[in-house]
Amino acid sequence: MTKNDSSSTHPPLLPTTEDDRISHLRLLRSRRVGPVTYARLLAEHGSAAAALDALPHIARDAGVPDYQICPIGVVHGELKAGRGAKAQLVFKGEPDFPSALADIEDAPVMLWMIGAASVLQRPMVALVGARNASSLGTRMARKLAQEFGEAGFTVVSGLARGIDTAAHDGSLSTGTVAVVAGGVDVIYPAENTNLAQKITENGLRVSDQPIGLHPHARHFVARNRIISGMAQATIVVEAAAKSGSLITARTALDQGRDVFAVPGHPFDARASGCNMLIRDGAMLVRGAQDVLDQLGEPTTVAPELPLEPVPQPRGLRETALLHADILDRLSPAPMAEDQLIRSLGGAPTAIAPLLMDLELDGKVIRQAGGILARAH
């Protein structure tokens, strides 16, 4: 074993100088480096600068010739654009980084934030649902959001049409967090531009993507795990049987968070996903009090440390082999995620970060209903 292996028992150090922050951001923005790989590189090499030096050699050993790390000019450009957008860059471990989000296995390394970070100090609930929501569904979402805010919770959602829009609108006065899939300065859909501006007056917009990035489909998958990861519980209001909201609910369960669902009429396709969640064990919601009774009084006390030891990170060579094994088992033809996990013989919690790496790299496409396919 090399001397770098001993550093894997210690958490990565936070960037302390401007040069150090630039090195950390360059590492994160380099090709094929997601949150899990970033953490492994820091653990194995001790600093972002050392990891950047080693990255081309590691990539070559993994079968990626002519690898280039993220140019320093790209990072300088992102930081300049962030200042222009009046956005704050917060790394995991710094005081303004959401504590609940930091606990998830594939937590983002950093977040760009625009608005009032103070809303992150309160406990949070996520409220998500259909884009093509009914008038009754949007009324329900707005009322739930208002009552959660009055009870002392910050409401988190994704700034999408329909239920997300109603959730933010209902909690504007008490503070709401919009997690966007693209750059924190890019409003999607454009029709929510005014709402996004109002959110920053008493709440917050956040994203882990580069400033100015326009979102693609794969970015919404990564965005969903931030929405559920920030919150104590996820409440789904209207969702089809195959929808992004159900992906968020599934991610919340994987993160050990509570999931609630508002029931709907069996003939309404927009309610089928919520009814399925309730059938499978999600708690039924008739009003905000059903959720509040389960969560108890809001508290800002930091969560207890996990009792079980944190598993040691895999080496990059082992990870590259596992990535290759997953891709070998997938094809453009759809395959159920649980079938893939069974064929790999690993635990779902161990396979999920590997799949996320491949999704963010554009090599694996996740479809509704837990279906995976290899990208063409």
C-alpha positions as YAML, in Angstrom:
chain: A
units: angstrom
residues:
- id: 1
  name: MET
  ca: [0.00, 0.00, 0.00]
- id: 2
  name: THR
  ca: [1.23, 3.52, -0.68]
- id: 3
  name: LYS
  ca: [1.39, 6.31, 1.83]
- id: 4
  name: ASN
  ca: [-1.67, 7.92, 0.21]
- id: 5
  name: ASP
  ca: [-3.85, 5.05, 1.40]
- id: 6
  name: SER
  ca: [-3.51, 6.12, 5.01]
- id: 7
  name: SER
  ca: [-5.24, 9.40, 4.24]
- id: 8
  name: SER
  ca: [-8.44, 7.57, 3.34]
- id: 9
  name: THR
  ca: [-9.32, 7.26, 7.02]
- id: 10
  name: HIS
  ca: [-9.64, 11.04, 7.35]
- id: 11
  name: PRO
  ca: [-12.31, 13.29, 5.88]
- id: 12
  name: PRO
  ca: [-11.14, 15.58, 3.05]
- id: 13
  name: LEU
  ca: [-10.00, 19.00, 4.20]
- id: 14
  name: LEU
  ca: [-12.06, 22.04, 3.23]
- id: 15
  name: PRO
  ca: [-10.51, 24.54, 0.83]
- id: 16
  name: THR
  ca: [-9.05, 27.39, 2.88]
- id: 17
  name: THR
  ca: [-7.53, 29.79, 0.34]
- id: 18
  name: GLU
  ca: [-8.74, 31.15, -2.99]
- id: 19
  name: ASP
  ca: [-6.15, 29.04, -4.85]
- id: 20
  name: ASP
  ca: [-7.29, 25.99, -2.91]
- id: 21
  name: ARG
  ca: [-10.96, 26.65, -3.79]
- id: 22
  name: ILE
  ca: [-9.99, 26.96, -7.44]
- id: 23
  name: SER
  ca: [-8.17, 23.60, -7.27]
- id: 24
  name: HIS
  ca: [-11.18, 21.93, -5.64]
- id: 25
  name: LEU
  ca: [-13.54, 23.34, -8.26]
- id: 26
  name: ARG
  ca: [-11.17, 22.35, -11.11]
- id: 27
  name: LEU
  ca: [-11.10, 18.81, -9.76]
- id: 28
  name: LEU
  ca: [-14.89, 18.65, -9.53]
- id: 29
  name: ARG
  ca: [-15.39, 20.13, -13.01]
- id: 30
  name: SER
  ca: [-12.91, 17.74, -14.64]
- id: 31
  name: ARG
  ca: [-14.34, 15.11, -16.97]
- id: 32
  name: ARG
  ca: [-15.53, 11.87, -15.33]
- id: 33
  name: VAL
  ca: [-15.24, 13.32, -11.81]
- id: 34
  name: GLY
  ca: [-18.51, 13.28, -9.86]
- id: 35
  name: PRO
  ca: [-19.03, 13.66, -6.09]
- id: 36
  name: VAL
  ca: [-18.03, 10.04, -5.30]
- id: 37
  name: THR
  ca: [-14.91, 10.09, -7.45]
- id: 38
  name: TYR
  ca: [-13.98, 13.52, -6.10]
- id: 39
  name: ALA
  ca: [-14.09, 12.22, -2.51]
- id: 40
  name: ARG
  ca: [-11.97, 9.17, -3.41]
- id: 41
  name: LEU
  ca: [-9.36, 11.32, -5.16]
- id: 42
  name: LEU
  ca: [-9.04, 13.63, -2.15]
- id: 43
  name: ALA
  ca: [-8.85, 10.67, 0.24]
- id: 44
  name: GLU
  ca: [-6.16, 8.94, -1.81]
- id: 45
  name: HIS
  ca: [-4.05, 11.99, -2.64]
- id: 46
  name: GLY
  ca: [-4.58, 14.28, 0.33]
- id: 47
  name: SER
  ca: [-5.25, 17.55, -1.53]
- id: 48
  name: ALA
  ca: [-7.07, 18.80, -4.60]
- id: 49
  name: ALA
  ca: [-3.80, 20.00, -6.17]
- id: 50
  name: ALA
  ca: [-2.21, 16.56, -5.78]
- id: 51
  name: ALA
  ca: [-5.35, 14.86, -7.13]
- id: 52
  name: LEU
  ca: [-5.28, 17.13, -10.20]
- id: 53
  name: ASP
  ca: [-1.66, 16.19, -10.86]
- id: 54
  name: ALA
  ca: [-2.47, 12.48, -10.58]
- id: 55
  name: LEU
  ca: [-5.74, 12.51, -12.55]
- id: 56
  name: PRO
  ca: [-4.30, 12.21, -16.10]
- id: 57
  name: HIS
  ca: [-2.17, 9.21, -15.04]
- id: 58
  name: ILE
  ca: [-5.15, 7.56, -13.33]
- id: 59
  name: ALA
  ca: [-7.30, 8.11, -16.40]
- id: 60
  name: ARG
  ca: [-4.62, 6.64, -18.68]
- id: 61
  name: ASP
  ca: [-4.37, 3.55, -16.47]
- id: 62
  name: ALA
  ca: [-8.16, 3.23, -16.69]
- id: 63
  name: GLY
  ca: [-8.03, 3.22, -20.49]
- id: 64
  name: VAL
  ca: [-8.71, 6.93, -21.15]
- id: 65
  name: PRO
  ca: [-5.78, 8.33, -23.16]
- id: 66
  name: ASP
  ca: [-5.08, 12.04, -23.67]
- id: 67
  name: TYR
  ca: [-7.14, 13.00, -20.61]
- id: 68
  name: GLN
  ca: [-7.20, 16.73, -19.86]
- id: 69
  name: ILE
  ca: [-8.18, 18.19, -16.49]
- id: 70
  name: CYS
  ca: [-10.54, 21.15, -16.40]
- id: 71
  name: PRO
  ca: [-8.66, 24.25, -17.65]
- id: 72
  name: ILE
  ca: [-8.09, 26.86, -14.98]
- id: 73
  name: GLY
  ca: [-9.66, 29.51, -17.24]
- id: 74
  name: VAL
  ca: [-12.98, 27.62, -17.16]
- id: 75
  name: VAL
  ca: [-13.05, 27.79, -13.37]
- id: 76
  name: HIS
  ca: [-12.05, 31.45, -13.33]
- id: 77
  name: GLY
  ca: [-14.90, 32.06, -15.77]
- id: 78
  name: GLU
  ca: [-17.39, 30.21, -13.55]
- id: 79
  name: LEU
  ca: [-16.32, 32.15, -10.46]
- id: 80
  name: LYS
  ca: [-16.59, 35.44, -12.34]
- id: 81
  name: ALA
  ca: [-20.05, 34.51, -13.61]
- id: 82
  name: GLY
  ca: [-21.06, 33.53, -10.09]
- id: 83
  name: ARG
  ca: [-20.06, 36.95, -8.79]
- id: 84
  name: GLY
  ca: [-21.99, 38.56, -11.64]
- id: 85
  name: ALA
  ca: [-25.09, 36.59, -10.67]
- id: 86
  name: LYS
  ca: [-24.60, 37.55, -6.99]
- id: 87
  name: ALA
  ca: [-24.32, 33.85, -6.15]
- id: 88
  name: GLN
  ca: [-22.45, 32.37, -3.20]
- id: 89
  name: LEU
  ca: [-20.27, 29.26, -3.57]
- id: 90
  name: VAL
  ca: [-20.54, 26.97, -0.53]
- id: 91
  name: PHE
  ca: [-18.55, 23.75, -0.13]
- id: 92
  name: LYS
  ca: [-19.74, 20.74, 1.83]
- id: 93
  name: GLY
  ca: [-18.63, 21.16, 5.43]
- id: 94
  name: GLU
  ca: [-18.88, 24.95, 5.44]
- id: 95
  name: PRO
  ca: [-21.46, 26.53, 7.80]
- id: 96
  name: ASP
  ca: [-24.03, 27.44, 5.12]
- id: 97
  name: PHE
  ca: [-24.06, 23.97, 3.52]
- id: 98
  name: PRO
  ca: [-27.32, 22.14, 4.44]
- id: 99
  name: SER
  ca: [-26.46, 19.67, 7.21]
- id: 100
  name: ALA
  ca: [-29.07, 17.08, 6.19]
- id: 101
  name: LEU
  ca: [-27.81, 17.10, 2.60]
- id: 102
  name: ALA
  ca: [-24.23, 16.57, 3.75]
- id: 103
  name: ASP
  ca: [-25.28, 13.24, 5.29]
- id: 104
  name: ILE
  ca: [-26.35, 11.52, 2.06]
- id: 105
  name: GLU
  ca: [-23.98, 9.11, 0.37]
- id: 106
  name: ASP
  ca: [-23.61, 11.04, -2.89]
- id: 107
  name: ALA
  ca: [-23.92, 14.56, -1.47]
- id: 108
  name: PRO
  ca: [-22.87, 17.35, -3.83]
- id: 109
  name: VAL
  ca: [-19.39, 18.71, -3.21]
- id: 110
  name: MET
  ca: [-20.57, 22.30, -3.42]
- id: 111
  name: LEU
  ca: [-23.63, 24.43, -4.05]
- id: 112
  name: TRP
  ca: [-24.13, 27.74, -5.76]
- id: 113
  name: MET
  ca: [-26.73, 29.77, -3.83]
- id: 114
  name: ILE
  ca: [-28.69, 32.94, -4.60]
- id: 115
  name: GLY
  ca: [-30.85, 34.43, -1.87]
- id: 116
  name: ALA
  ca: [-31.17, 34.11, 1.90]
- id: 117
  name: ALA
  ca: [-29.15, 31.15, 3.18]
- id: 118
  name: SER
  ca: [-30.76, 31.59, 6.61]
- id: 119
  name: VAL
  ca: [-33.75, 29.48, 5.47]
- id: 120
  name: LEU
  ca: [-31.40, 26.47, 5.54]
- id: 121
  name: GLN
  ca: [-31.18, 26.72, 9.33]
- id: 122
  name: ARG
  ca: [-34.76, 25.50, 9.72]
- id: 123
  name: PRO
  ca: [-35.87, 21.88, 9.21]
- id: 124
  name: MET
  ca: [-37.07, 21.20, 5.68]
- id: 125
  name: VAL
  ca: [-39.73, 19.19, 3.90]
- id: 126
  name: ALA
  ca: [-39.80, 18.50, 0.17]
- id: 127
  name: LEU
  ca: [-43.04, 18.96, -1.75]
- id: 128
  name: VAL
  ca: [-43.08, 17.60, -5.33]
- id: 129
  name: GLY
  ca: [-45.54, 16.38, -7.94]
- id: 130
  name: ALA
  ca: [-46.90, 16.49, -11.46]
- id: 131
  name: ARG
  ca: [-46.10, 19.22, -13.95]
- id: 132
  name: ASN
  ca: [-49.54, 18.85, -15.56]
- id: 133
  name: ALA
  ca: [-51.24, 19.13, -12.18]
- id: 134
  name: SER
  ca: [-54.98, 19.58, -11.76]
- id: 135
  name: SER
  ca: [-56.44, 22.69, -10.19]
- id: 136
  name: LEU
  ca: [-57.31, 20.61, -7.12]
- id: 137
  name: GLY
  ca: [-53.73, 19.32, -6.91]
- id: 138
  name: THR
  ca: [-52.20, 22.78, -7.09]
- id: 139
  name: ARG
  ca: [-54.64, 24.04, -4.43]
- id: 140
  name: MET
  ca: [-53.61, 21.17, -2.17]
- id: 141
  name: ALA
  ca: [-49.90, 21.78, -2.73]
- id: 142
  name: ARG
  ca: [-50.22, 25.51, -2.05]
- id: 143
  name: LYS
  ca: [-52.19, 24.90, 1.16]
- id: 144
  name: LEU
  ca: [-49.74, 22.25, 2.39]
- id: 145
  name: ALA
  ca: [-46.77, 24.55, 1.70]
- id: 146
  name: GLN
  ca: [-48.40, 27.44, 3.52]
- id: 147
  name: GLU
  ca: [-49.14, 25.30, 6.58]
- id: 148
  name: PHE
  ca: [-45.65, 23.75, 6.65]
- id: 149
  name: GLY
  ca: [-44.14, 27.24, 6.53]
- id: 150
  name: GLU
  ca: [-46.38, 28.45, 9.36]
- id: 151
  name: ALA
  ca: [-45.33, 25.40, 11.40]
- id: 152
  name: GLY
  ca: [-41.65, 26.35, 11.11]
- id: 153
  name: PHE
  ca: [-40.49, 24.26, 8.15]
- id: 154
  name: THR
  ca: [-38.76, 25.43, 5.00]
- id: 155
  name: VAL
  ca: [-40.40, 23.98, 1.86]
- id: 156
  name: VAL
  ca: [-38.06, 22.55, -0.80]
- id: 157
  name: SER
  ca: [-39.10, 21.90, -4.39]
- id: 158
  name: GLY
  ca: [-37.76, 21.96, -7.94]
- id: 159
  name: LEU
  ca: [-39.21, 25.12, -9.57]
- id: 160
  name: ALA
  ca: [-41.00, 23.02, -12.23]
- id: 161
  name: ARG
  ca: [-44.49, 23.70, -13.54]
- id: 162
  name: GLY
  ca: [-47.53, 22.48, -11.63]
- id: 163
  name: ILE
  ca: [-47.07, 21.19, -8.09]
- id: 164
  name: ASP
  ca: [-43.55, 22.62, -7.65]
- id: 165
  name: THR
  ca: [-44.73, 26.08, -8.64]
- id: 166
  name: ALA
  ca: [-47.67, 25.89, -6.21]
- id: 167
  name: ALA
  ca: [-45.38, 24.66, -3.40]
- id: 168
  name: HIS
  ca: [-43.01, 27.61, -3.81]
- id: 169
  name: ASP
  ca: [-45.87, 30.08, -4.20]
- id: 170
  name: GLY
  ca: [-47.54, 28.85, -1.00]
- id: 171
  name: SER
  ca: [-44.38, 29.26, 1.07]
- id: 172
  name: LEU
  ca: [-42.95, 32.51, -0.33]
- id: 173
  name: SER
  ca: [-43.66, 34.46, 2.85]
- id: 174
  name: THR
  ca: [-42.08, 31.90, 5.18]
- id: 175
  name: GLY
  ca: [-39.12, 30.94, 3.00]
- id: 176
  name: THR
  ca: [-38.70, 28.29, 0.32]
- id: 177
  name: VAL
  ca: [-35.77, 26.62, -1.46]
- id: 178
  name: ALA
  ca: [-35.82, 26.01, -5.22]
- id: 179
  name: VAL
  ca: [-33.32, 23.36, -6.34]
- id: 180
  name: VAL
  ca: [-32.72, 23.91, -10.06]
- id: 181
  name: ALA
  ca: [-31.32, 21.38, -12.51]
- id: 182
  name: GLY
  ca: [-29.11, 23.80, -14.47]
- id: 183
  name: GLY
  ca: [-27.01, 26.71, -13.33]
- id: 184
  name: VAL
  ca: [-28.44, 28.60, -10.38]
- id: 185
  name: ASP
  ca: [-28.76, 31.66, -12.64]
- id: 186
  name: VAL
  ca: [-30.69, 29.77, -15.36]
- id: 187
  name: ILE
  ca: [-34.46, 29.74, -14.82]
- id: 188
  name: TYR
  ca: [-36.31, 26.75, -16.25]
- id: 189
  name: PRO
  ca: [-39.08, 26.93, -17.24]
- id: 190
  name: ALA
  ca: [-38.79, 30.57, -18.30]
- id: 191
  name: GLU
  ca: [-42.40, 31.18, -17.25]
- id: 192
  name: ASN
  ca: [-41.24, 30.93, -13.62]
- id: 193
  name: THR
  ca: [-38.76, 33.81, -13.92]
- id: 194
  name: ASN
  ca: [-40.83, 36.14, -11.73]
- id: 195
  name: LEU
  ca: [-41.40, 33.39, -9.17]
- id: 196
  name: ALA
  ca: [-37.68, 32.62, -9.08]
- id: 197
  name: GLN
  ca: [-36.93, 36.28, -8.33]
- id: 198
  name: LYS
  ca: [-39.52, 36.36, -5.53]
- id: 199
  name: ILE
  ca: [-38.02, 33.20, -4.02]
- id: 200
  name: THR
  ca: [-34.63, 34.86, -3.56]
- id: 201
  name: GLU
  ca: [-36.17, 37.77, -1.65]
- id: 202
  name: ASN
  ca: [-37.04, 35.56, 1.33]
- id: 203
  name: GLY
  ca: [-35.70, 32.17, 0.31]
- id: 204
  name: LEU
  ca: [-33.04, 30.53, -1.79]
- id: 205
  name: ARG
  ca: [-32.21, 29.09, -5.20]
- id: 206
  name: VAL
  ca: [-29.51, 26.42, -5.21]
- id: 207
  name: SER
  ca: [-27.69, 24.21, -7.71]
- id: 208
  name: ASP
  ca: [-24.53, 22.11, -7.87]
- id: 209
  name: GLN
  ca: [-24.15, 22.73, -11.61]
- id: 210
  name: PRO
  ca: [-21.89, 25.34, -13.23]
- id: 211
  name: ILE
  ca: [-23.15, 28.88, -13.57]
- id: 212
  name: GLY
  ca: [-24.86, 29.39, -16.92]
- id: 213
  name: LEU
  ca: [-25.50, 25.70, -17.61]
- id: 214
  name: HIS
  ca: [-28.80, 24.98, -19.39]
- id: 215
  name: PRO
  ca: [-30.25, 21.73, -18.02]
- id: 216
  name: HIS
  ca: [-30.50, 18.43, -19.88]
- id: 217
  name: ALA
  ca: [-32.49, 15.34, -18.88]
- id: 218
  name: ARG
  ca: [-29.65, 13.77, -16.87]
- id: 219
  name: HIS
  ca: [-29.32, 16.90, -14.70]
- id: 220
  name: PHE
  ca: [-32.84, 16.44, -13.33]
- id: 221
  name: VAL
  ca: [-31.91, 13.02, -11.91]
- id: 222
  name: ALA
  ca: [-29.02, 14.59, -10.01]
- id: 223
  name: ARG
  ca: [-31.25, 17.50, -8.94]
- id: 224
  name: ASN
  ca: [-33.85, 15.15, -7.44]
- id: 225
  name: ARG
  ca: [-31.45, 13.61, -4.94]
- id: 226
  name: ILE
  ca: [-30.65, 17.13, -3.65]
- id: 227
  name: ILE
  ca: [-34.34, 17.95, -3.16]
- id: 228
  name: SER
  ca: [-34.97, 14.82, -1.09]
- id: 229
  name: GLY
  ca: [-31.56, 14.98, 0.59]
- id: 230
  name: MET
  ca: [-32.18, 18.44, 2.04]
- id: 231
  name: ALA
  ca: [-35.49, 17.42, 3.62]
- id: 232
  name: GLN
  ca: [-36.65, 15.33, 6.55]
- id: 233
  name: ALA
  ca: [-39.54, 14.06, 4.46]
- id: 234
  name: THR
  ca: [-40.80, 14.13, 0.88]
- id: 235
  name: ILE
  ca: [-44.50, 14.68, 0.18]
- id: 236
  name: VAL
  ca: [-45.81, 13.78, -3.30]
- id: 237
  name: VAL
  ca: [-48.94, 15.52, -4.58]
- id: 238
  name: GLU
  ca: [-50.18, 14.08, -7.89]
- id: 239
  name: ALA
  ca: [-47.73, 11.92, -9.84]
- id: 240
  name: ALA
  ca: [-48.17, 9.54, -12.72]
- id: 241
  name: ALA
  ca: [-47.08, 5.92, -12.40]
- id: 242
  name: LYS
  ca: [-43.91, 6.75, -14.35]
- id: 243
  name: SER
  ca: [-42.69, 10.17, -13.30]
- id: 244
  name: GLY
  ca: [-39.75, 12.12, -11.94]
- id: 245
  name: SER
  ca: [-41.65, 12.65, -8.69]
- id: 246
  name: LEU
  ca: [-41.62, 8.90, -8.03]
- id: 247
  name: ILE
  ca: [-37.87, 8.90, -8.67]
- id: 248
  name: THR
  ca: [-37.54, 11.59, -6.01]
- id: 249
  name: ALA
  ca: [-39.67, 9.51, -3.62]
- id: 250
  name: ARG
  ca: [-37.55, 6.43, -4.26]
- id: 251
  name: THR
  ca: [-34.38, 8.46, -3.70]
- id: 252
  name: ALA
  ca: [-35.80, 9.77, -0.41]
- id: 253
  name: LEU
  ca: [-36.42, 6.19, 0.76]
- id: 254
  name: ASP
  ca: [-32.86, 5.23, -0.21]
- id: 255
  name: GLN
  ca: [-31.65, 8.17, 1.87]
- id: 256
  name: GLY
  ca: [-33.62, 6.95, 4.90]
- id: 257
  name: ARG
  ca: [-36.18, 9.77, 4.77]
- id: 258
  name: ASP
  ca: [-39.95, 9.57, 5.27]
- id: 259
  name: VAL
  ca: [-42.21, 9.58, 2.20]
- id: 260
  name: PHE
  ca: [-45.83, 10.80, 2.22]
- id: 261
  name: ALA
  ca: [-48.38, 10.88, -0.59]
- id: 262
  name: VAL
  ca: [-51.72, 12.58, -1.22]
- id: 263
  name: PRO
  ca: [-54.24, 10.00, -2.51]
- id: 264
  name: GLY
  ca: [-56.33, 10.58, -5.60]
- id: 265
  name: HIS
  ca: [-59.16, 9.08, -7.62]
- id: 266
  name: PRO
  ca: [-58.25, 5.70, -9.19]
- id: 267
  name: PHE
  ca: [-59.48, 6.94, -12.60]
- id: 268
  name: ASP
  ca: [-57.11, 9.94, -12.58]
- id: 269
  name: ALA
  ca: [-53.73, 9.00, -14.12]
- id: 270
  name: ARG
  ca: [-52.14, 11.93, -12.28]
- id: 271
  name: ALA
  ca: [-52.92, 10.19, -8.98]
- id: 272
  name: SER
  ca: [-51.77, 6.70, -9.93]
- id: 273
  name: GLY
  ca: [-48.21, 7.22, -8.69]
- id: 274
  name: CYS
  ca: [-49.36, 8.57, -5.32]
- id: 275
  name: ASN
  ca: [-51.80, 5.69, -4.89]
- id: 276
  name: MET
  ca: [-48.99, 3.24, -5.70]
- id: 277
  name: LEU
  ca: [-46.76, 4.87, -3.08]
- id: 278
  name: ILE
  ca: [-49.47, 4.53, -0.44]
- id: 279
  name: ARG
  ca: [-50.07, 0.90, -1.44]
- id: 280
  name: ASP
  ca: [-46.33, 0.26, -1.00]
- id: 281
  name: GLY
  ca: [-46.12, 1.84, 2.46]
- id: 282
  name: ALA
  ca: [-45.94, 5.62, 2.06]
- id: 283
  name: MET
  ca: [-47.95, 7.53, 4.66]
- id: 284
  name: LEU
  ca: [-51.26, 8.94, 3.47]
- id: 285
  name: VAL
  ca: [-51.71, 12.71, 3.63]
- id: 286
  name: ARG
  ca: [-55.11, 14.35, 4.12]
- id: 287
  name: GLY
  ca: [-53.57, 17.63, 5.29]
- id: 288
  name: ALA
  ca: [-50.37, 19.10, 6.69]
- id: 289
  name: GLN
  ca: [-51.18, 17.88, 10.20]
- id: 290
  name: ASP
  ca: [-50.75, 14.25, 9.10]
- id: 291
  name: VAL
  ca: [-47.13, 15.04, 8.24]
- id: 292
  name: LEU
  ca: [-46.53, 17.27, 11.26]
- id: 293
  name: ASP
  ca: [-47.82, 14.58, 13.62]
- id: 294
  name: GLN
  ca: [-45.28, 12.16, 12.19]
- id: 295
  name: LEU
  ca: [-42.30, 14.55, 12.13]
- id: 296
  name: GLY
  ca: [-42.96, 16.19, 15.48]
- id: 297
  name: GLU
  ca: [-42.00, 19.72, 16.46]
- id: 298
  name: PRO
  ca: [-39.41, 21.42, 14.21]
- id: 299
  name: THR
  ca: [-35.91, 21.36, 15.64]
- id: 300
  name: THR
  ca: [-32.62, 22.79, 14.46]
- id: 301
  name: VAL
  ca: [-30.53, 20.44, 16.60]
- id: 302
  name: ALA
  ca: [-27.80, 18.81, 14.52]
- id: 303
  name: PRO
  ca: [-28.40, 15.12, 13.76]
- id: 304
  name: GLU
  ca: [-26.54, 12.51, 15.76]
- id: 305
  name: LEU
  ca: [-23.48, 10.92, 14.22]
- id: 306
  name: PRO
  ca: [-24.10, 7.51, 12.61]
- id: 307
  name: LEU
  ca: [-23.47, 4.58, 14.91]
- id: 308
  name: GLU
  ca: [-22.14, 2.32, 12.18]
- id: 309
  name: PRO
  ca: [-18.61, 2.90, 10.83]
- id: 310
  name: VAL
  ca: [-18.37, 4.58, 7.44]
- id: 311
  name: PRO
  ca: [-17.15, 2.09, 4.82]
- id: 312
  name: GLN
  ca: [-13.74, 2.74, 3.30]
- id: 313
  name: PRO
  ca: [-13.84, 4.22, -0.22]
- id: 314
  name: ARG
  ca: [-13.03, 2.00, -3.19]
- id: 315
  name: GLY
  ca: [-9.84, 2.54, -5.12]
- id: 316
  name: LEU
  ca: [-10.20, 4.21, -8.50]
- id: 317
  name: ARG
  ca: [-9.02, 1.08, -10.36]
- id: 318
  name: GLU
  ca: [-11.70, -1.01, -8.65]
- id: 319
  name: THR
  ca: [-14.30, 1.63, -9.45]
- id: 320
  name: ALA
  ca: [-13.28, 1.73, -13.12]
- id: 321
  name: LEU
  ca: [-13.66, -2.06, -13.32]
- id: 322
  name: LEU
  ca: [-17.11, -1.89, -11.70]
- id: 323
  name: HIS
  ca: [-18.18, 0.83, -14.13]
- id: 324
  name: ALA
  ca: [-17.04, -1.36, -17.02]
- id: 325
  name: ASP
  ca: [-18.90, -4.37, -15.57]
- id: 326
  name: ILE
  ca: [-22.15, -2.36, -15.32]
- id: 327
  name: LEU
  ca: [-21.83, -1.10, -18.90]
- id: 328
  name: ASP
  ca: [-21.11, -4.63, -20.16]
- id: 329
  name: ARG
  ca: [-24.39, -5.82, -18.62]
- id: 330
  name: LEU
  ca: [-26.44, -2.98, -20.09]
- id: 331
  name: SER
  ca: [-27.47, -2.35, -23.67]
- id: 332
  name: PRO
  ca: [-29.72, 0.16, -25.45]
- id: 333
  name: ALA
  ca: [-32.58, -2.24, -24.62]
- id: 334
  name: PRO
  ca: [-34.21, -1.32, -21.26]
- id: 335
  name: MET
  ca: [-33.32, -3.33, -18.14]
- id: 336
  name: ALA
  ca: [-34.84, -3.12, -14.66]
- id: 337
  name: GLU
  ca: [-32.49, -1.62, -12.06]
- id: 338
  name: ASP
  ca: [-33.21, -4.37, -9.50]
- id: 339
  name: GLN
  ca: [-32.40, -7.00, -12.15]
- id: 340
  name: LEU
  ca: [-29.05, -5.30, -12.82]
- id: 341
  name: ILE
  ca: [-28.24, -5.14, -9.10]
- id: 342
  name: ARG
  ca: [-29.05, -8.85, -8.68]
- id: 343
  name: SER
  ca: [-26.82, -9.75, -11.62]
- id: 344
  name: LEU
  ca: [-23.95, -7.74, -10.12]
- id: 345
  name: GLY
  ca: [-24.41, -9.44, -6.75]
- id: 346
  name: GLY
  ca: [-23.92, -6.20, -4.79]
- id: 347
  name: ALA
  ca: [-25.92, -4.25, -2.25]
- id: 348
  name: PRO
  ca: [-28.22, -1.53, -3.69]
- id: 349
  name: THR
  ca: [-26.53, 1.13, -1.54]
- id: 350
  name: ALA
  ca: [-23.16, 0.15, -3.02]
- id: 351
  name: ILE
  ca: [-24.35, 0.05, -6.64]
- id: 352
  name: ALA
  ca: [-26.37, 3.29, -6.57]
- id: 353
  name: PRO
  ca: [-23.35, 5.68, -6.48]
- id: 354
  name: LEU
  ca: [-21.78, 3.80, -9.40]
- id: 355
  name: LEU
  ca: [-24.95, 4.18, -11.45]
- id: 356
  name: MET
  ca: [-25.12, 7.86, -10.54]
- id: 357
  name: ASP
  ca: [-21.53, 8.34, -11.78]
- id: 358
  name: LEU
  ca: [-22.43, 6.73, -15.11]
- id: 359
  name: GLU
  ca: [-25.68, 8.72, -15.41]
- id: 360
  name: LEU
  ca: [-23.88, 12.02, -14.80]
- id: 361
  name: ASP
  ca: [-21.26, 10.99, -17.36]
- id: 362
  name: GLY
  ca: [-24.02, 10.37, -19.92]
- id: 363
  name: LYS
  ca: [-23.25, 6.66, -20.32]
- id: 364
  name: VAL
  ca: [-26.40, 5.32, -18.64]
- id: 365
  name: ILE
  ca: [-29.92, 6.59, -19.22]
- id: 366
  name: ARG
  ca: [-32.49, 6.20, -16.44]
- id: 367
  name: GLN
  ca: [-36.08, 5.94, -17.58]
- id: 368
  name: ALA
  ca: [-39.25, 6.17, -15.52]
- id: 369
  name: GLY
  ca: [-40.11, 3.17, -13.37]
- id: 370
  name: GLY
  ca: [-36.54, 2.21, -12.44]
- id: 371
  name: ILE
  ca: [-35.53, 1.20, -15.99]
- id: 372
  name: LEU
  ca: [-31.93, 1.59, -17.15]
- id: 373
  name: ALA
  ca: [-30.33, 1.53, -20.58]
- id: 374
  name: ARG
  ca: [-26.87, 2.08, -21.97]
- id: 375
  name: ALA
  ca: [-26.53, 5.30, -23.94]
- id: 376
  name: HIS
  ca: [-25.96, 4.90, -27.67]
...
